Amino acid sequence: MRVSVVIPALNEASMIADCVKKALRAGADEVIVVDGASSDATRQLAEQAGARVMTAAQGRATQQNAGATLATGDILLFVHADCTLGRNCISQIRQAMKSTEFGYGCFRQRITAKGIKYRALELGNDLRARILRLPYGDQGIFIRRDLFDEIGGFAEFRLMEDAIISNELRQRTSAVILQGPIRVDARRWERHGVVQQTIRNLLLSFAWRIGIHPDRLAKYYETHCKTSDHHLPPTETAPSNASR
């Protein structure tokens, strides 16, 4: 069972090499970095670390879809550039996905910062994925290739692409939550505060659930790269909470 790792990136020179190297160390059959026209050395560093690199229009959903078209794996694993895979992550996927019961899944997180607030955040994210079957992107979502193609990939909006695809998947199949861990850089929470960032995320999720379009919500979510707003034009119709 081949596992392809797809990493969307934009100005991630400080993190991309580590992300790629640890995906390869974990046993990925290929690592594809999809660069959104970075102005730093992201592309070069990704290539030096062993990734196949391509360029796509900015926007995490758009970049992930582009990477999927190049991927050759039976399983597609989408990893954010500020996340790194543990040594056993790929073998865990191969073992779990032998069962046809599961169509998608994610890993338990380990946020790279000390403190009870971070441990509580990890627990809350784990419970959301297990109980609601709604993993988010920084938990390392992996999907069977045929299922990914069947649902048409990620909805190409500026925000909530991970929640939208998880919402679609849970209505079609079962999810598996693996031990991982996937390690997540704490930069978002360190910049804004754990409580403040968590409240913002919950409010954005609630707003999407009641029908506010993800492209409208995107302006309230600050990316690490202040020069990027994903360069996606607003779309006219909001996605259903049940499907794309």
ROPAGU-512733 format. One line per 2 residues: their letters; for each residue y, x, z of N, C-alpha, C, CB. Coordinates in Angstrom, 1 decimal. Atoms other than C-alpha are relative to their C-alpha. Glycine has a CB too. Layout:
ROPAGU-512733
a) Y,X,Z,Y,X,Z,Y,X,Z,Y,X,Z | ...
//
This chain:
ROPAGU-512733
mr) -1.2,0.9,0.0,0.0,0.0,0.0,1.2,0.9,0.0,0.0,-1.0,1.2 | -1.2,-0.9,0.1,3.2,1.7,-1.2,1.2,-0.7,0.7,0.3,0.3,-1.5
vs) -1.2,0.5,-0.7,6.3,1.3,0.9,1.2,0.7,-0.5,-0.1,0.2,1.5 | -1.2,-0.5,0.5,9.7,1.8,-0.7,1.1,-0.2,1.0,0.4,-0.6,-1.4
vv) -1.1,0.2,-0.9,12.7,2.4,1.6,1.3,0.0,-0.9,0.1,1.2,1.0 | -1.3,0.1,0.7,16.1,1.2,0.2,1.1,0.1,1.0,0.0,-1.4,-0.8
ip) -1.2,-0.2,-1.0,19.3,2.4,1.9,1.3,-0.2,-0.8,-0.1,1.5,0.6 | -1.4,0.2,0.5,22.7,1.0,0.9,0.9,0.9,0.7,0.4,-1.5,0.0
al) -0.9,-0.9,-0.7,25.4,3.5,1.6,1.4,0.0,-0.6,-0.6,1.4,0.0 | -1.4,-0.2,0.5,29.2,3.9,1.4,0.7,0.9,1.0,0.7,-1.4,-0.1
ne) -0.7,-1.0,-0.8,30.9,7.0,2.7,-0.8,0.3,1.4,1.4,-0.4,0.4 | 0.9,-0.3,-1.1,28.0,7.9,5.0,-0.5,1.4,0.1,-1.2,-0.9,0.0
as) 0.3,-1.5,0.0,28.1,11.7,4.7,-0.5,0.5,1.3,1.1,0.8,-0.5 | 0.4,-0.5,-1.3,27.7,12.1,8.4,-1.4,-0.4,0.4,1.0,-0.4,1.0
mi) 1.2,0.6,-0.4,24.5,10.1,8.6,-1.1,-0.1,-1.0,0.2,-1.4,0.5 | 1.0,0.3,1.0,22.7,9.8,5.3,-1.1,0.9,-0.1,0.7,-0.1,-1.4
ad) 1.1,-1.0,0.1,20.7,13.0,5.3,-1.0,-0.3,1.1,0.5,1.4,0.1 | 0.9,0.2,-1.1,19.2,12.2,8.7,-0.8,-1.3,-0.3,0.7,-0.1,1.3
cv) 0.7,1.3,0.3,18.4,8.6,7.6,-1.1,0.2,-1.1,1.0,-1.0,-0.6 | 1.0,-0.2,1.1,16.6,9.8,4.4,-1.1,0.9,0.5,0.7,0.7,-1.2
kk) 1.1,-0.9,-0.5,14.7,12.7,6.1,-0.9,-0.7,0.9,0.7,1.2,0.7 | 0.9,0.7,-0.9,13.4,10.5,8.8,-0.9,-1.1,-0.6,0.8,-0.6,1.2
al) 0.8,1.0,0.7,12.3,7.8,6.4,-1.2,0.7,-0.7,0.9,-0.7,-1.1 | 1.1,-0.8,0.7,10.3,10.5,4.4,-1.0,0.5,1.0,0.6,1.1,-0.8
ra) 0.9,-0.4,-1.0,8.9,11.9,7.6,-0.9,-1.1,0.6,0.9,0.6,1.2 | 0.7,1.1,-0.4,7.8,8.5,8.6,-1.1,-0.4,-1.0,0.9,-1.2,0.3
ga) 1.0,0.3,1.0,5.7,8.3,5.4,0.4,-0.9,-1.1,-1.1,-0.5,0.7 | -0.4,0.8,1.1,7.8,6.4,3.0,-0.5,0.6,-1.4,1.5,-0.2,-0.1
de) 0.4,-0.4,1.3,6.4,6.6,-0.6,1.2,0.4,-0.9,-0.8,-1.0,-0.7 | -1.2,-0.4,0.7,9.9,6.8,-1.9,1.2,-0.5,0.8,0.1,-0.6,-1.5
vi) -1.3,0.4,-0.6,13.5,6.6,-0.6,1.0,-0.1,-1.0,0.4,1.0,1.2 | -1.0,0.2,1.0,16.2,5.1,-2.7,1.3,-0.3,0.7,-0.4,-1.2,-1.0
vv) -1.3,0.2,-0.6,19.8,5.5,-1.7,0.9,-0.7,-1.1,0.6,1.3,0.5 | -0.9,0.7,0.9,22.2,3.0,-3.4,1.4,0.2,0.4,-0.4,-1.5,-0.2
dg) -1.4,-0.4,-0.4,25.7,4.4,-3.3,1.0,-0.9,-0.6,0.3,1.5,-0.4 | -1.1,0.9,0.4,28.7,2.1,-3.5,1.2,0.8,-0.4,0.3,-1.0,1.0
as) -1.1,-0.8,0.4,30.9,4.8,-5.1,0.8,0.6,1.1,1.0,-0.9,-0.8 | -0.6,-0.7,-1.2,31.5,6.9,-2.0,1.0,1.0,-0.5,-1.1,0.6,0.8
sd) -1.0,-1.1,0.3,34.5,9.2,-1.9,-0.3,1.2,0.7,1.4,-0.6,0.4 | 0.4,-1.2,-0.7,32.7,11.7,0.3,-1.3,0.5,-0.7,-0.2,-0.3,1.5
at) 1.2,-0.7,0.6,29.5,13.7,-0.2,-1.3,-0.7,0.2,-0.1,1.4,0.6 | 1.2,0.7,-0.3,27.1,10.9,0.5,-1.1,0.2,-1.1,0.3,-1.5,0.0
rq) 0.9,-0.1,1.1,25.4,11.1,-3.0,-0.7,1.3,0.1,0.6,-0.2,-1.3 | 0.5,-1.3,0.0,24.9,14.8,-2.9,-1.0,0.3,1.2,1.1,1.1,0.0
la) 0.8,-0.2,-1.2,23.6,14.9,0.7,-1.3,-0.8,-0.1,0.8,-0.4,1.2 | 1.2,0.9,0.1,21.1,12.0,0.0,-1.0,0.7,-1.0,0.4,-1.4,-0.5
eq) 0.8,-0.7,1.0,19.8,13.9,-3.1,-0.7,1.2,0.6,0.7,0.3,-1.3 | 0.5,-1.2,-0.6,19.4,17.1,-1.2,-1.1,-0.3,1.1,1.1,0.8,0.7
ag) 1.0,0.3,-1.1,17.5,15.3,1.6,-1.3,-0.6,-0.6,0.6,-1.1,0.9 | 1.2,0.4,0.7,15.0,14.0,-1.0,0.0,-1.4,-0.5,-1.1,0.1,1.0
ar) -0.1,1.4,0.5,16.2,10.5,-2.0,0.2,0.0,-1.5,1.1,-0.7,0.8 | -0.5,0.4,1.3,16.5,9.0,-5.4,1.3,-0.7,0.2,-1.1,-0.9,-0.8
vm) -1.3,0.5,-0.2,20.1,8.1,-5.8,0.5,-0.8,-1.2,1.0,1.1,0.4 | -0.6,0.7,1.1,21.7,5.4,-7.9,1.4,-0.6,0.5,-0.9,-1.2,-0.4
ta) -1.3,0.6,-0.4,25.2,3.8,-7.9,0.0,-1.5,-0.4,1.2,0.7,-0.7 | -0.1,1.4,0.3,25.9,0.1,-7.7,1.3,-0.5,0.5,-1.2,-0.8,0.6
aq) -1.3,0.6,-0.5,28.9,-2.2,-7.1,-0.1,-0.1,1.5,0.2,-1.4,-0.6 | 0.0,0.0,-1.4,29.9,-2.1,-3.5,-0.3,-1.4,0.6,1.4,0.4,0.6
gr) 0.5,1.2,-0.6,28.4,-4.7,-1.2,-1.4,0.2,0.4,0.2,-1.3,-0.9 | 1.4,-0.4,-0.5,25.3,-4.3,1.0,-1.0,-0.8,-0.8,-0.1,-0.3,1.5
at) 1.0,0.9,0.7,23.5,-7.3,-0.7,-0.2,0.5,-1.4,0.4,-1.4,0.1 | 0.0,-0.4,1.4,24.4,-6.1,-4.2,-0.8,1.4,-0.1,1.4,0.1,-0.6
qq) 0.7,-1.3,0.0,23.3,-2.5,-3.4,-1.4,-0.1,0.3,0.7,0.9,1.0 | 1.4,0.2,-0.4,20.1,-3.6,-1.8,-0.8,-0.6,-1.2,-0.2,-0.8,1.3
na) 0.7,0.6,1.2,19.2,-5.8,-4.8,-0.2,1.1,-1.1,0.8,-1.2,-0.5 | 0.0,-1.0,1.0,20.0,-2.9,-7.1,-1.1,1.0,0.3,1.3,0.7,-0.2
ga) 1.1,-1.0,-0.4,17.7,-0.5,-5.2,-1.4,-0.6,-0.1,0.2,0.4,1.5 | 1.3,0.7,0.1,14.9,-3.1,-5.2,-0.5,0.0,-1.5,0.1,-1.4,0.5
tl) 0.4,0.0,1.4,15.0,-3.1,-9.0,-0.6,1.3,-0.4,1.2,-0.3,-0.9 | 0.5,-1.3,0.3,14.3,0.6,-9.0,-1.3,0.3,0.8,1.1,1.1,0.3
at) 1.1,-0.3,-0.9,11.7,0.5,-6.2,-1.4,-0.3,-0.7,0.1,-0.7,1.3 | 1.3,0.2,0.6,8.0,0.7,-7.1,-1.0,-0.4,1.1,-0.5,1.3,-0.6
gd) 0.9,0.3,-1.1,6.5,-0.2,-3.7,-0.5,-1.5,0.1,0.7,0.3,1.3 | 0.5,1.4,-0.2,4.4,-3.2,-2.7,0.8,-0.7,1.2,-1.5,0.1,0.4
il) -0.8,0.5,-1.1,6.6,-3.5,0.4,1.4,0.7,-0.1,-0.6,0.4,1.4 | -1.4,-0.5,0.0,10.4,-3.1,0.4,0.5,0.0,1.4,0.9,-0.9,-1.0
lf) -0.6,-0.1,-1.3,12.0,-1.8,3.6,1.4,0.4,-0.2,-0.8,1.1,0.8 | -1.4,-0.2,0.2,15.7,-2.1,3.8,0.6,0.6,1.3,0.8,-1.3,-0.3
vh) -0.4,-0.7,-1.2,17.3,0.4,6.2,1.5,0.3,-0.2,-0.8,1.3,0.2 | -1.4,-0.3,0.0,21.0,0.7,7.0,0.2,1.6,0.2,0.8,-0.7,1.1
ad) -0.2,-1.4,0.0,22.5,4.2,6.7,0.2,0.6,1.4,1.1,0.4,-0.9 | -0.2,-0.5,-1.4,23.3,4.4,10.4,-1.3,-0.3,0.9,1.2,-0.7,0.6
ct) 1.3,0.2,-0.7,19.6,3.7,11.3,-1.0,1.1,-0.4,-0.5,-1.4,-0.2 | 1.1,-1.0,0.4,16.6,6.1,11.4,-1.3,-0.6,0.5,0.3,1.4,0.7
lg) 1.4,0.5,-0.3,12.9,5.3,11.4,-0.7,0.9,0.9,-0.8,-0.2,-1.3 | 0.9,-0.8,-0.9,10.5,6.5,14.1,-1.1,0.4,-0.9,-0.5,-0.9,1.1
rn) 1.0,-0.7,0.7,7.6,8.6,13.0,-1.1,-1.0,-0.5,-0.6,1.1,0.8 | 1.1,0.9,0.3,5.1,5.7,13.0,0.4,-1.3,-0.7,-0.7,-0.3,1.2
ci) -0.5,1.3,0.5,7.2,3.0,11.4,-0.7,-0.4,-1.3,1.5,0.1,-0.3 | 0.6,0.3,1.3,5.7,3.2,7.9,-1.5,-0.4,0.2,0.2,1.1,-1.0
sq) 1.4,0.3,-0.3,2.1,3.3,9.2,-0.2,-1.3,0.7,-0.6,1.2,0.8 | 0.1,1.3,-0.6,2.8,0.3,11.3,0.2,-1.1,-1.0,1.1,-0.1,1.1
ir) -0.2,1.0,1.0,4.0,-1.6,8.3,-1.3,-0.2,-0.8,1.1,0.4,-1.0 | 1.2,0.1,0.8,0.9,-0.7,6.3,-1.2,-0.7,0.8,-0.5,1.4,-0.4
qa) 1.0,0.6,-0.8,-1.4,-1.7,9.2,0.2,-1.5,0.1,-0.1,0.6,1.3 | -0.3,1.4,-0.3,0.4,-5.0,9.9,-0.1,-0.9,-1.3,1.4,-0.2,0.5
mk) 0.0,0.8,1.3,0.7,-6.1,6.2,-1.3,0.0,-0.7,1.1,0.6,-0.9 | 1.4,0.2,0.5,-3.0,-5.8,5.6,-0.3,-1.5,0.2,-1.0,0.9,0.8
st) 0.2,1.4,-0.2,-2.9,-9.3,7.0,0.8,-0.8,-0.9,0.2,-0.4,1.5 | -0.7,0.9,0.9,-1.9,-11.9,4.4,0.8,-1.0,0.8,-0.9,-0.7,-1.0
ef) -0.7,0.9,-0.8,-0.5,-13.9,7.3,1.5,0.2,0.0,-0.4,0.0,1.5 | -1.4,-0.4,-0.1,2.8,-12.0,7.3,0.6,0.3,-1.4,0.1,1.2,0.9
gy) -0.7,-0.3,1.2,5.3,-11.9,4.5,1.2,0.9,0.2,0.5,-1.3,-0.7 | -1.1,-0.9,-0.3,8.1,-10.0,6.2,0.0,0.3,1.5,1.4,-0.8,-0.4
gc) -0.1,-0.4,-1.4,9.1,-8.4,9.5,1.1,1.0,0.2,-1.3,0.6,0.4 | -1.0,-0.9,-0.4,11.2,-5.9,11.3,-0.5,0.9,1.2,1.4,-0.7,0.4
fr) 0.4,-0.9,-1.1,11.1,-3.3,14.1,0.8,-0.3,1.3,0.2,1.5,-0.4 | -0.8,0.0,-1.2,12.2,-3.2,17.7,1.0,1.1,-0.1,-0.9,0.2,1.3
qr) -1.1,-1.0,0.1,15.5,-1.4,18.0,0.0,0.9,1.3,1.3,-0.8,-0.1 | -0.5,-0.8,-1.1,16.6,1.5,20.1,1.4,0.5,-0.3,-1.0,1.3,0.2
it) -1.3,-0.4,0.3,20.3,1.9,20.2,0.3,1.3,0.7,1.1,-1.1,0.5 | -0.1,-1.4,-0.5,21.3,5.5,20.6,1.2,0.2,1.0,0.2,1.0,-1.2
ak) -1.1,-0.1,-1.0,23.5,5.1,23.7,-0.7,-0.4,1.3,1.2,-0.9,-0.3 | 0.5,0.3,-1.4,22.8,4.9,27.5,0.7,-1.2,0.5,0.1,1.2,0.9
gi) -0.6,1.1,-0.7,23.5,1.9,29.6,-0.7,-1.3,-0.1,1.4,-0.2,-0.5 | 0.8,1.2,-0.1,22.1,-1.4,30.7,0.5,-1.0,-1.1,0.2,-0.6,1.4
ky) -0.5,0.9,1.0,24.4,-3.3,28.2,-0.8,0.2,-1.3,1.5,0.2,-0.2 | 0.8,-0.2,1.3,22.6,-1.6,25.3,-1.4,-0.4,0.1,0.1,1.5,-0.3
ra) 1.4,0.4,-0.1,19.2,-2.3,26.7,-0.1,-1.5,0.0,-0.6,0.5,1.4 | -0.1,1.5,0.1,20.2,-6.0,27.1,0.2,-0.4,-1.4,1.1,-0.5,0.9
le) -0.2,0.3,1.5,21.4,-6.0,23.5,-1.3,0.1,-0.8,1.1,0.9,-0.5 | 1.3,-0.2,0.7,18.1,-4.6,22.3,-0.9,-1.1,0.3,-0.6,1.3,0.4
lg) 0.9,1.1,-0.4,16.2,-7.2,24.3,0.4,-1.3,-0.7,0.0,-0.2,1.5 | -0.5,1.2,0.7,18.4,-10.0,22.9,-0.4,-0.1,-1.5,1.4,-0.2,0.2
nd) 0.3,0.0,1.5,17.9,-8.9,19.3,-1.5,-0.1,-0.2,0.5,1.3,-0.6 | 1.4,0.2,0.2,14.2,-8.6,19.8,-0.5,-1.4,0.2,-0.7,0.9,1.1
lr) 0.4,1.4,-0.3,13.9,-12.1,21.3,0.4,-0.9,-1.2,0.7,-0.5,1.3 | -0.5,0.8,1.1,16.0,-13.5,18.4,-1.0,0.1,-1.2,1.4,0.4,-0.5
ar) 0.9,-0.2,1.1,13.6,-11.9,15.9,-1.3,-0.6,0.2,-0.2,1.5,-0.3 | 1.3,0.5,-0.3,10.5,-13.0,17.7,-0.1,-1.5,0.1,-0.5,0.6,1.3
il) 0.0,1.4,-0.2,11.4,-16.5,18.7,0.5,-0.8,-1.2,0.8,-0.3,1.2 | -0.6,0.8,1.2,13.7,-17.6,15.8,-0.5,0.5,-1.3,1.5,0.1,0.1
rl) 0.5,-0.7,1.3,12.0,-15.2,13.2,1.2,0.3,-0.9,-1.0,-0.9,-0.7 | -1.2,-0.4,0.7,15.5,-14.1,12.3,0.5,1.4,0.2,1.2,-1.0,0.4
py) -0.5,-1.4,-0.2,15.7,-10.3,12.1,1.3,0.2,-0.8,-1.1,0.9,-0.5 | -1.2,-0.4,0.7,19.0,-8.8,11.1,-0.2,1.4,-0.6,1.2,0.0,1.0
gd) 0.1,-1.2,0.8,19.6,-5.8,8.9,-0.2,1.3,0.8,1.1,0.2,-0.9 | 0.2,-1.2,-0.8,19.8,-3.2,11.6,-1.3,0.1,0.8,1.2,0.2,1.0
qg) 1.3,0.0,-0.5,16.3,-4.1,12.7,-1.0,0.5,-1.0,-0.4,-1.3,0.6 | 0.9,-0.5,1.1,14.9,-2.7,9.4,-0.9,-1.1,-0.6,-0.9,1.1,0.6
if) 0.8,1.1,0.6,13.8,-5.8,7.5,-0.9,0.5,-1.2,1.0,-1.1,-0.6 | 1.0,-0.3,1.1,10.7,-5.3,5.3,-0.6,-1.3,-0.5,-1.0,1.0,0.5
ir) 0.5,1.2,0.7,9.4,-7.8,2.8,-1.0,0.4,-1.1,1.3,-0.8,-0.7 | 0.9,-0.2,1.1,6.5,-8.1,0.4,0.7,-0.1,-1.3,-1.2,-1.0,0.0
rd) -0.8,-0.1,1.3,7.7,-7.2,-3.1,-0.1,-1.4,-0.8,-0.5,1.1,-0.9 | 0.1,1.3,0.8,6.3,-10.4,-4.7,0.8,-1.1,0.6,-1.4,-0.4,-0.1
lf) -0.7,1.1,-0.7,7.9,-12.6,-2.1,1.5,0.3,-0.2,-0.3,0.0,1.5 | -1.4,-0.3,0.3,11.3,-10.8,-2.5,0.4,-0.4,-1.3,0.2,1.6,0.2
de) -0.3,0.4,1.4,11.2,-11.4,-6.2,0.0,-1.5,-0.1,-1.0,0.6,-1.0 | 0.1,1.5,0.1,10.2,-15.0,-5.7,1.2,-0.7,0.5,-1.3,-0.4,0.8
ig) -1.2,0.6,-0.5,13.2,-15.8,-3.6,1.3,0.5,-0.6,0.1,0.2,1.5 | -1.2,-0.5,0.7,15.6,-13.9,-5.8,0.8,1.1,0.7,0.8,-1.1,-0.3
gf) -0.7,-1.1,-0.7,16.5,-11.1,-3.4,1.0,-0.5,0.9,0.6,0.9,-1.0 | -1.1,0.4,-1.0,19.6,-11.1,-1.2,1.1,-0.8,-0.7,0.6,1.3,0.5
ae) -1.2,0.7,0.5,22.4,-13.6,-1.7,1.1,1.0,0.0,0.3,-1.2,0.9 | -1.0,-1.1,0.2,25.2,-11.4,-3.0,1.4,-0.5,0.5,0.1,0.4,-1.4
fr) -1.3,0.3,-0.7,27.9,-12.4,-0.5,0.4,1.2,0.8,-0.2,-1.2,1.0 | -0.6,-1.1,-0.7,30.1,-10.1,1.5,-0.5,0.2,1.5,1.5,-0.1,0.0
lm) 0.5,0.0,-1.4,28.5,-10.9,4.9,-1.2,-0.9,0.1,1.1,-0.3,1.0 | 1.1,0.9,-0.4,25.4,-12.5,6.4,-1.2,0.0,-0.9,0.5,-1.4,0.1
ed) 1.1,-0.1,1.0,23.1,-11.4,3.6,-1.4,0.1,0.7,0.1,1.1,-0.9 | 1.3,-0.1,-0.7,20.4,-10.5,6.2,-0.4,-1.3,0.7,0.2,1.1,1.1
ai) 0.4,1.3,-0.6,20.6,-13.8,8.1,-0.4,-1.0,-1.0,1.2,-0.5,0.8 | 0.3,0.9,1.1,20.5,-15.7,4.8,-1.4,0.2,-0.5,1.0,0.1,-1.1
is) 1.3,-0.2,0.6,17.4,-14.0,3.5,-1.1,-0.2,1.1,-0.1,1.5,-0.5 | 1.0,0.3,-1.0,15.6,-14.2,6.9,-0.2,-1.5,0.2,0.5,0.6,1.4
ne) 0.1,1.5,-0.1,16.4,-17.9,7.1,-0.8,-0.5,-1.1,1.4,-0.6,-0.1 | 0.9,0.4,1.2,14.8,-18.3,3.6,-1.4,0.4,0.3,0.6,0.6,-1.3
lr) 1.4,-0.5,-0.2,11.8,-16.2,4.5,-0.8,-0.8,1.1,0.0,1.5,0.3 | 0.7,0.6,-1.1,11.0,-17.9,7.8,-0.5,-1.4,-0.4,0.8,-0.1,1.2
qr) 0.4,1.3,0.4,10.6,-21.2,6.0,-1.2,0.1,-1.0,1.1,-0.8,-0.7 | 1.1,-0.2,1.0,8.0,-19.7,3.6,-1.2,0.7,0.6,0.5,0.7,-1.1
ts) 1.1,-0.9,-0.5,5.9,-17.3,5.7,0.3,0.4,1.5,-0.1,1.2,-0.9 | -0.2,-0.5,-1.4,5.4,-15.7,9.1,0.5,1.4,0.0,-1.4,-0.1,0.7
av) -0.6,-1.4,-0.1,7.2,-12.6,10.4,-0.8,0.7,1.1,1.4,-0.2,0.5 | 0.6,-0.8,-1.0,5.8,-9.7,12.3,1.0,1.0,0.6,-1.2,0.8,-0.6
il) -0.9,-0.9,-0.6,7.8,-7.7,14.8,-0.7,1.3,0.5,0.8,-0.7,1.2 | 0.8,-1.2,-0.3,6.6,-4.1,15.1,0.8,0.9,1.0,-0.2,0.9,-1.3
qg) -0.5,-0.8,-1.1,7.1,-1.6,17.9,1.0,1.1,-0.5,-1.1,0.7,0.7 | -0.9,-1.0,0.5,8.9,1.0,15.7,0.0,1.2,0.9,1.4,-0.6,0.0
pi) -1.3,0.7,0.1,11.3,1.9,17.0,0.8,0.4,-1.2,0.8,0.2,1.3 | -1.1,-0.4,0.9,14.2,1.9,14.6,1.2,0.3,0.8,0.3,-1.1,-1.1
rv) -1.1,-0.4,-0.8,17.0,3.8,16.1,1.4,-0.3,-0.7,0.0,1.6,0.3 | -1.2,0.5,0.5,20.5,2.4,15.6,1.2,0.8,0.6,0.2,-1.5,0.2
da) -1.2,-0.6,-0.5,23.7,4.4,15.9,0.9,-1.0,0.7,0.8,0.8,-1.1 | -0.8,0.9,-0.9,26.0,2.9,18.6,1.4,-0.1,-0.4,-0.1,0.4,1.4
rr) -1.4,-0.1,0.4,29.2,3.4,16.6,0.8,-1.3,0.1,0.2,0.6,-1.3 | -0.7,1.3,0.0,30.0,-0.3,16.2,0.4,-0.4,1.4,-0.8,-1.1,-0.7
we) -0.3,0.5,-1.4,29.7,-1.1,19.9,0.9,1.0,0.7,-1.3,-0.1,0.7 | -0.9,-0.9,-0.7,31.4,2.1,21.0,1.4,-0.2,-0.5,-0.5,1.5,-0.3
rh) -1.4,0.2,0.5,34.4,1.3,18.8,0.6,-1.3,0.6,-0.1,-0.1,-1.6 | -0.6,1.3,-0.4,34.8,-2.3,19.8,-0.4,-0.5,1.4,-0.4,-1.0,-1.0
gv) 0.5,0.4,-1.3,32.9,-2.6,23.1,-1.2,-0.9,-0.2,1.1,-0.8,0.7 | 1.3,0.8,0.1,29.4,-4.1,23.6,0.2,-1.5,0.0,-1.0,0.5,1.0
vq) -0.2,1.4,-0.2,30.6,-7.4,24.9,0.8,-0.6,-1.2,0.7,-0.3,1.3 | -0.9,0.5,1.1,33.4,-7.8,22.3,-0.7,-0.1,-1.3,1.2,0.9,-0.1
qt) 0.7,0.0,1.2,31.2,-6.9,19.4,-1.1,-1.1,-0.1,-0.6,1.4,-0.3 | 1.0,1.0,-0.1,28.4,-9.1,20.5,0.6,-1.4,-0.1,-0.8,0.1,1.3
ir) -0.6,1.3,0.2,30.7,-12.1,20.9,0.5,-0.3,-1.4,1.2,-0.1,1.0 | -0.4,0.2,1.4,32.2,-11.5,17.5,-1.2,-0.3,-0.9,0.7,1.3,-0.5
nl) 1.2,0.3,0.8,28.7,-11.4,16.0,-0.5,-1.4,0.2,-1.1,1.0,0.3 | 0.5,1.3,-0.3,27.7,-14.6,17.7,0.9,-1.1,-0.6,-0.1,-0.2,1.5
ll) -0.9,1.0,0.6,30.8,-16.4,16.6,-0.1,-0.1,-1.5,1.5,0.4,0.4 | 0.1,0.0,1.4,30.4,-15.3,13.0,-1.3,-0.7,-0.4,-0.1,1.5,-0.5
sf) 1.2,0.6,0.3,26.8,-16.4,13.1,0.1,-1.6,0.1,-1.1,0.5,0.9 | -0.2,1.4,-0.2,27.8,-19.8,14.5,0.8,-0.6,-1.1,0.7,-0.3,1.3
aw) -0.8,0.5,1.1,30.5,-20.2,11.9,-0.8,-0.2,-1.3,1.2,0.9,-0.2 | 0.9,0.1,1.2,28.0,-19.5,9.1,-0.9,-1.2,0.1,-0.8,1.2,-0.2
ri) 0.9,1.1,-0.2,25.6,-22.0,10.6,0.7,-1.4,-0.2,-0.6,0.0,1.4 | -0.7,1.3,0.2,28.2,-24.8,10.5,0.6,-0.1,-1.4,1.1,-0.2,1.1
gi) -0.3,0.2,1.4,28.9,-24.1,6.9,1.2,0.8,-0.5,0.3,-1.4,-0.2 | -1.1,-0.8,0.5,31.8,-21.6,6.7,-0.6,1.1,-0.9,0.8,0.6,1.1
hp) 0.6,-0.9,0.9,31.2,-19.4,3.7,0.1,1.5,0.5,0.8,-0.1,-1.4 | 0.0,-1.4,-0.5,30.2,-15.7,4.4,1.1,0.8,-0.6,-1.3,0.6,-0.4
dr) -1.1,-0.8,0.5,32.9,-14.4,2.1,1.3,-0.2,0.8,0.2,-0.3,-1.5 | -1.1,0.3,-0.9,35.5,-16.1,4.3,-0.1,0.8,1.3,0.2,-1.5,0.2
la) 0.2,-0.6,-1.3,33.9,-14.7,7.4,0.1,1.6,-0.1,-1.4,-0.4,0.5 | 0.1,-1.5,0.2,33.7,-11.1,6.0,1.3,0.7,0.5,-0.2,0.4,-1.4
ky) -1.2,-0.7,-0.4,37.4,-10.4,6.8,0.1,0.2,1.5,1.2,-0.9,-0.5 | 0.0,-0.1,-1.4,36.6,-10.8,10.5,-1.0,1.0,0.5,-0.3,-1.3,0.7
ye) 1.0,-1.0,-0.4,33.9,-8.1,10.4,0.4,1.3,-0.6,-1.4,-0.5,-0.5 | -0.5,-1.3,0.4,35.1,-4.6,10.3,-1.1,0.9,-0.3,1.0,0.6,1.0
th) 1.0,-1.0,0.3,32.9,-2.1,8.5,0.4,1.3,0.5,-0.2,0.0,-1.6 | -0.3,-1.3,-0.5,32.7,1.5,9.5,1.0,0.7,-1.0,-1.2,0.9,0.1
ck) -0.9,-0.6,1.0,34.6,2.4,6.3,1.2,-1.0,-0.3,-0.8,0.3,-1.4 | -1.2,0.9,0.1,38.1,0.9,6.5,0.5,-0.2,-1.4,1.1,0.5,0.9
ts) -0.5,0.1,1.4,38.7,1.4,2.8,-0.8,-1.0,-0.8,0.0,1.3,-0.7 | 0.9,0.9,0.8,35.9,-1.0,1.8,0.0,-1.4,0.6,-1.4,0.5,0.1
dh) 0.2,1.4,-0.3,35.9,-4.8,1.8,-1.2,-0.5,-0.8,1.2,-0.8,-0.2 | 1.2,0.3,0.8,32.6,-4.7,-0.2,0.4,-0.3,-1.5,-0.7,-1.1,0.6
hl) -0.4,0.2,1.4,34.7,-5.4,-3.4,-0.8,-1.1,-0.7,-0.2,1.3,-0.8 | 0.6,1.1,0.6,33.0,-8.7,-4.0,1.0,-1.2,0.0,-1.3,-0.4,0.8
pp) -0.9,1.2,0.0,35.1,-11.7,-5.1,-0.6,-1.1,0.8,0.3,-0.4,-1.4 | 0.6,1.2,-0.6,34.8,-14.9,-3.1,-0.7,-0.9,-1.0,1.2,-0.7,0.7
te) 0.7,1.0,0.8,32.4,-17.4,-4.4,0.4,-1.4,0.4,-1.5,0.2,0.1 | -0.6,1.3,-0.2,33.1,-21.0,-4.7,-0.9,-1.0,0.9,0.2,-0.7,-1.3
ta) 0.8,0.9,-0.8,30.1,-22.6,-3.0,-0.8,0.7,1.1,-1.0,-0.7,-0.9 | 0.7,-0.6,-1.2,28.6,-21.8,0.4,-1.5,-0.2,-0.1,0.5,-0.6,1.3
ps) 1.4,0.2,0.1,24.9,-21.2,0.7,-0.5,-1.0,1.0,-0.7,1.4,0.3 | 0.6,0.9,-1.0,22.7,-23.7,2.4,-0.6,0.8,1.1,-1.1,-0.8,-0.7
na) 0.6,-0.7,-1.1,21.4,-22.7,5.8,-1.5,0.1,-0.2,0.3,-0.7,1.3 | 1.5,0.0,0.2,17.9,-23.4,4.5,-0.4,1.0,-1.1,-0.5,-1.4,-0.2
sr) 0.4,-0.9,1.1,18.0,-21.4,1.3,1.2,0.5,-0.7,-0.9,-0.8,-1.0 | -1.1,-0.5,0.9,20.1,-19.6,-1.3,0.4,-1.0,-1.0,-0.4,1.3,-0.6
//
